[in-house]
Amino acid sequence: MKTTDITKIALMVSIIIILGFFPPIPISLLPVPIVIQNAGFMLSGLLLGKKNGTIATLLFLVLVGIGFPILAGGRGGLVVFFGITAGYLLAYPFATFFIGWMTQKFNPNNQNVAYAFGITVLFGALFIDFFGALGISLLSDVSLSKSLLGTLAFIPGDIIKALLTAIIAKRISKALSKRGD
C-alpha cells in the first residue's frame, strides 16, 4: 500500500470522527437518532473506492470497538455492536464497499453528480437504513414492519446527505485531479 493511500485513509477516518462531533438528533419513532456521521461512510466509498474506503470504515469501527468514544453522541466500546444501533454499524463497511465498487465501475472520477447521488442513495442511505431497521427488529421488541416504517423518518435527511456527499466528492476529485493525485 502506498503512503498516499495510507494518508487518504487516515484523513477519511478523521473526517468520519469529526462528523461524529455533531450531536445526534433524537426522533420519537425509533430509539435511534439522526446522525450526520453516516455521510462520512458514504463519502469514504465515493472518494477512496471499494478497497481503501472499506479499510477506512473498518479502521474507524475498530477504534470504536477498542473504546474510543467517537460515534455520534460520544459512544464507543464493544457494547455498541450489541446494542440497538448494531445493524447500522455492521452495514457501514458493506455500504462503503458497494458505494466504492459502483463508483469505480460507473463514475470513476466522481464527475457525474447524478450517478454519485444515485449510488449513494441506493447503496448508502437505503442499504444502511434497511440493515439498521433489521438490527432494531432483531435486538428489540419492535416488529420489522414497524422498524422499517420508522426508518422512513431518516430518508429526507439521508437524501440531503447523499446529495451533499456527491457534490463534495466531485469537488474533491476535481481538485485532486488538477494536482495529479
C-alpha positions in Angstrom: 0.0 0.0 0.0 1.3 3.4 -1.0 1.9 6.2 1.5 -0.7 8.4 -0.3 -3.3 5.6 0.2 -2.5 5.4 3.9 -2.7 9.2 4.2 -6.1 9.3 2.5 -7.4 6.5 4.7 -6.2 8.3 7.8 -7.8 11.6 6.6 -11.1 9.8 5.9 -11.1 8.3 9.4 -10.5 11.8 10.8 -13.4 13.2 8.8 -15.7 10.4 10.0 -14.7 11.1 13.6 -15.3 14.9 13.1 -18.7 14.2 11.7 -19.4 12.3 15.0 -19.0 15.6 16.9 -22.3 16.9 15.5 -24.9 16.0 18.2 -27.4 13.3 17.3 -31.0 14.4 16.8 -33.4 12.1 18.7 -36.7 11.1 17.0 -39.8 9.7 18.6 -40.4 6.9 16.1 -37.3 4.8 16.9 -34.7 4.6 19.7 -32.1 5.6 17.1 -31.2 9.2 16.5 -30.5 11.0 13.2 -26.7 11.4 12.8 -24.5 13.2 10.2 -21.7 10.7 10.7 -23.0 8.2 8.2 -22.3 10.7 5.5 -18.7 10.1 6.2 -19.0 6.4 5.3 -20.8 7.4 2.0 -18.0 9.9 1.2 -15.4 7.2 2.0 -16.7 5.0 -0.7 -17.0 7.8 -3.2 -13.6 9.1 -2.7 -11.4 6.2 -1.7 -13.1 3.4 -3.7 -14.1 -0.1 -2.5 -10.8 -1.2 -1.0 -9.4 1.9 0.7 -12.9 3.2 1.6 -13.8 -0.1 3.3 -10.4 -0.1 5.1 -11.1 3.4 6.4 -14.6 2.3 7.6 -13.3 -0.8 9.3 -10.4 1.1 10.9 -13.0 3.5 12.3 -15.1 0.6 13.7 -12.0 -1.0 15.2 -11.3 2.3 17.1 -14.9 2.3 18.3 -14.6 -1.3 19.4 -11.4 -0.6 21.3 -13.4 2.0 23.3 -12.8 5.4 21.6 -15.9 7.5 22.1 -16.1 8.6 18.5 -19.5 7.6 17.5 -22.1 10.4 17.4 -23.1 11.2 20.9 -19.7 10.1 22.3 -20.3 6.4 22.3 -17.8 3.7 21.9 -16.7 0.2 23.1 -17.8 -3.3 22.1 -21.2 -2.8 23.7 -22.4 -0.6 20.8 -22.0 -3.6 18.5 -24.6 -5.5 20.5 -27.0 -2.6 21.1 -29.9 -1.1 19.2 -27.6 0.5 16.5 -25.7 -2.7 15.7 -27.4 -3.1 12.4 -26.3 0.3 11.3 -22.8 -0.2 12.4 -22.4 -3.5 10.7 -23.9 -2.1 7.5 -21.3 0.7 7.2 -18.4 -1.3 5.8 -20.7 -3.1 3.3 -22.3 0.2 2.2 -18.8 1.8 1.8 -17.7 -1.2 -0.2 -20.7 -1.2 -2.5 -20.6 2.6 -3.0 -16.9 2.4 -3.8 -17.4 -0.6 -6.2 -20.2 1.1 -8.1 -18.4 4.4 -8.2 -15.3 2.7 -9.6 -17.4 0.9 -12.2 -19.8 3.7 -13.3 -18.4 7.1 -12.1 -14.6 6.6 -11.6 -13.7 10.3 -11.2 -16.9 11.4 -9.5 -17.6 13.8 -12.4 -21.3 12.9 -12.7 -23.1 14.1 -9.5 -26.3 12.3 -10.6 -24.5 8.9 -10.7 -22.8 9.6 -7.4 -26.1 10.7 -5.8 -27.9 7.6 -7.1 -25.2 5.2 -6.0 -25.1 6.9 -2.6 -28.8 6.8 -2.1 -29.2 3.2 -3.1 -26.1 1.6 -1.6 -25.6 4.2 1.2 -28.8 5.6 2.6 -31.3 2.8 1.7 -28.9 0.0 2.4 -27.8 1.3 5.8 -31.4 2.2 6.8 -32.7 -1.3 5.8 -30.0 -3.1 7.8 -30.4 -0.7 10.7 -34.1 -1.5 10.8 -33.3 -5.2 10.6 -31.0 -4.8 13.6 -33.6 -2.8 15.6 -36.1 -5.6 14.9 -33.8 -8.4 15.9 -32.5 -6.6 19.1 -35.7 -5.2 20.4 -39.4 -6.0 20.6 -40.2 -3.8 17.6 -41.5 -5.7 14.5 -39.6 -5.5 11.3 -42.5 -3.7 9.6 -42.7 -1.1 12.3 -38.9 -0.7 12.3 -38.9 -0.2 8.5 -41.8 2.3 8.8 -39.8 4.1 11.5 -36.7 4.4 9.3 -38.8 6.4 6.8 -38.1 9.4 9.1 -34.4 9.1 8.1 -35.0 9.2 4.3 -35.3 13.0 3.8 -32.1 13.7 5.8 -30.3 10.8 4.1 -31.3 12.2 0.7 -29.8 15.5 1.6 -26.6 13.8 2.9 -26.3 11.8 -0.3 -26.6 14.9 -2.4 -24.0 16.8 -0.4 -21.6 13.9 -0.4 -22.0 13.5 -4.2 -21.2 17.3 -4.6 -18.3 17.2 -2.2 -16.9 14.1 -3.8 -17.0 15.7 -7.2 -15.3 18.9 -6.0 -12.6 17.0 -4.1 -12.0 14.6 -7.0 -11.7 17.5 -9.4 -9.2 19.3 -7.2 -7.1 16.2 -6.7 -7.1 15.5 -10.5 -5.7 19.0 -11.1 -2.9 18.3 -8.7 -2.2 14.9 -10.2 -3.2 12.8 -7.1 
